[in-house]
Structures are given as structure tokens and as C-alpha cells.
Amino acid sequence: MFNPSREQVRQFFCDAWRKHQERLPLVGAEVTAAGIAARHPEYHALLADSSAALTQEWTPEDGQMNPFLHLSLHLAIHEQVSIDHPPGIRAAFNALRAKMEAHAAEHVLLECLGEIIWRAQREGKPMDAAAYVEQIRRAASPL
């Protein structure tokens, strides 16, 4: 299983963004990563400065989300939806997209995923995929 280091993840996003900016060919997940980065102009300066990106720290006490965590979660949900795993996530995401713009729907999934991961870590249990999809379905349901 692929388990990159923090520096490798950060370098991957910086390289994908640089290649996108320079109109160089993107391969594999770089295509998705560059597209995600393009939708986050607040991160463009950071992605353009890989030396700073590799060393900067973000802590909960700072009140800022780690941009690379945010981008990585986007990448994870893109993959989840593309392969419909956990089962039902694609339909739940499409139901959300019927209610809102795609990027906003992705952010709903990010919040759901973050909460499910946090709960699993707190309880010392595996992530509850069924609860994750159900939480997305509830978000897509009319009030």
C-alpha cells in the first residue's frame, strides 16, 4: 500500500501545481491534484514555494487547517467517488451535487470524512464506512 511521507505529499502537490502552471504534461493523480489546487487560489502562493511548503507547520492551535491535509482529503474523496468506494458514496455525492455546486459538495464530503476519521481515532476503531456514506446522504436530504 502506498504510504508517502509528509514531505512526499507536499512535494507531490507542489510539483503538480508547478507542472500545471508551466503547462507541462501531468500524469496519473497529478491531473486530479492540479485540478483540485486550481480550485483553491488561497493555496497557490504556498504551492509555488515548495521549500516553504515542505517546512511550514500548521497546528490546531493556530486555527488554520493544514492546506496539504485539505488538498489530500479532496484527492481521497475524488478517488472514493470515482470507484464508488465505500459503496453508495457516488450516489450520495451526486445527490449533493443536485443541490449545490460540485466543489461545495466536495467540502461537505470533506467535513463528513474528517468527522468519521476523528471518531475512529477517538474510539480506537476502524473508520465506519457505512456511517460515512449515511452522513453524506443525510446532508443531501431535503430538510
C-alpha positions as CSV (number, residue, x, y, z in Angstrom):
1,M,0.0,0.0,0.0
2,F,1.2,3.5,-0.8
3,N,2.2,5.4,2.3
4,P,4.0,8.6,1.4
5,S,5.8,10.8,3.9
6,R,4.5,14.3,4.8
7,E,7.3,15.7,2.6
8,Q,6.4,13.5,-0.3
9,V,2.8,14.5,-0.2
10,R,3.6,18.2,-0.1
11,Q,6.2,17.8,-2.9
12,F,3.6,15.9,-5.0
13,F,1.1,18.8,-4.8
14,C,3.8,21.4,-5.4
15,D,5.1,19.6,-8.4
16,A,1.6,19.0,-9.8
17,W,0.9,22.7,-9.4
18,R,4.2,23.8,-11.0
19,K,3.7,21.5,-13.9
20,H,0.1,22.8,-14.4
21,Q,1.4,26.4,-14.3
22,E,4.1,25.7,-16.8
23,R,1.7,23.7,-19.0
24,L,3.8,20.6,-18.7
25,P,2.3,17.1,-19.1
26,L,0.6,15.8,-16.0
27,V,0.4,12.1,-15.3
28,G,-1.8,10.0,-13.2
29,A,-3.0,11.6,-9.9
30,E,-1.2,14.8,-10.9
31,V,-4.1,15.7,-13.2
32,T,-6.6,15.5,-10.3
33,A,-4.2,17.2,-7.8
34,A,-3.7,20.1,-10.2
35,G,-7.4,20.5,-10.7
36,I,-8.0,20.5,-7.0
37,A,-5.3,23.1,-6.5
38,A,-6.7,25.2,-9.2
39,R,-10.0,25.5,-7.3
40,H,-8.1,26.7,-4.2
41,P,-6.5,30.0,-5.1
42,E,-5.7,30.6,-1.4
43,Y,-3.1,27.9,-1.7
44,H,-1.4,29.0,-4.9
45,A,1.4,31.0,-3.3
46,L,2.2,28.2,-0.9
47,L,2.2,25.6,-3.7
48,A,4.5,27.8,-5.8
49,D,7.1,27.9,-3.0
50,S,7.9,24.2,-2.3
51,S,10.8,25.0,0.1
52,A,8.4,26.9,2.4
53,A,5.7,24.3,1.8
54,L,7.9,21.5,3.0
55,T,8.8,23.2,6.3
56,Q,5.8,25.1,7.3
57,E,3.7,23.8,10.2
58,W,0.0,24.1,10.8
59,T,-1.4,23.3,14.2
60,P,-4.9,23.2,15.6
61,E,-3.9,25.9,18.0
62,D,-3.2,28.2,15.0
63,G,-6.9,27.9,14.0
64,Q,-5.9,27.0,10.4
65,M,-6.4,23.8,8.5
66,N,-3.2,22.3,7.0
67,P,-3.6,23.1,3.3
68,F,-2.0,19.8,2.4
69,L,-4.4,17.9,4.6
70,H,-7.3,19.7,2.9
71,L,-5.9,19.0,-0.6
72,S,-5.2,15.4,0.3
73,L,-8.8,14.9,1.6
74,H,-10.1,16.3,-1.7
75,L,-7.9,13.8,-3.5
76,A,-9.2,11.0,-1.3
77,I,-12.9,11.8,-1.9
78,H,-12.3,12.2,-5.6
79,E,-10.9,8.6,-5.6
80,Q,-13.7,7.3,-3.4
81,V,-16.4,8.8,-5.7
82,S,-14.6,7.6,-8.9
83,I,-14.5,4.0,-7.7
84,D,-17.7,4.2,-5.6
85,H,-16.0,3.0,-2.5
86,P,-17.3,2.9,0.1
87,P,-20.3,1.6,-1.8
88,G,-23.0,4.3,-2.2
89,I,-20.7,7.3,-2.0
90,R,-21.1,8.1,-5.7
91,A,-24.9,8.3,-5.4
92,A,-24.7,10.3,-2.2
93,F,-22.3,12.7,-3.8
94,N,-24.4,13.1,-6.9
95,A,-27.4,13.8,-4.7
96,L,-25.4,16.6,-3.0
97,R,-24.3,17.9,-6.4
98,A,-28.0,18.2,-7.4
99,K,-28.4,20.7,-4.5
100,M,-25.1,22.6,-4.8
101,E,-22.1,23.3,-6.9
102,A,-19.6,20.4,-7.1
103,H,-16.8,22.0,-5.1
104,A,-19.2,22.9,-2.3
105,A,-20.5,19.3,-2.4
106,E,-16.9,18.1,-2.1
107,H,-16.5,20.2,1.0
108,V,-19.5,18.6,2.6
109,L,-17.8,15.2,2.0
110,L,-14.6,16.6,3.5
111,E,-16.4,17.5,6.6
112,C,-18.1,14.1,6.8
113,L,-14.9,12.3,6.2
114,G,-13.0,14.4,8.8
115,E,-15.6,13.7,11.4
116,I,-15.7,10.0,10.7
117,I,-11.8,9.8,10.8
118,W,-11.8,11.8,14.1
119,R,-14.4,9.5,15.6
120,A,-12.5,6.4,14.6
121,Q,-9.3,7.7,16.1
122,R,-11.0,8.8,19.3
123,E,-12.7,5.4,19.7
124,G,-9.6,3.4,18.5
125,K,-11.7,1.6,15.9
126,P,-11.6,1.4,12.1
127,M,-13.4,4.0,10.1
128,D,-17.2,3.3,9.8
129,A,-17.7,3.5,6.1
130,A,-21.4,2.9,6.3
131,A,-21.8,5.8,8.8
132,Y,-19.7,8.0,6.5
133,V,-22.0,7.3,3.5
134,E,-25.1,7.7,5.6
135,Q,-23.9,11.1,6.9
136,I,-23.4,12.2,3.3
137,R,-26.9,11.0,2.4
138,R,-28.4,13.0,5.4
139,A,-26.6,16.1,4.2
140,A,-28.1,15.6,0.7
141,S,-31.6,15.0,2.1
142,P,-34.2,17.8,1.9
143,L,-34.8,19.3,5.4
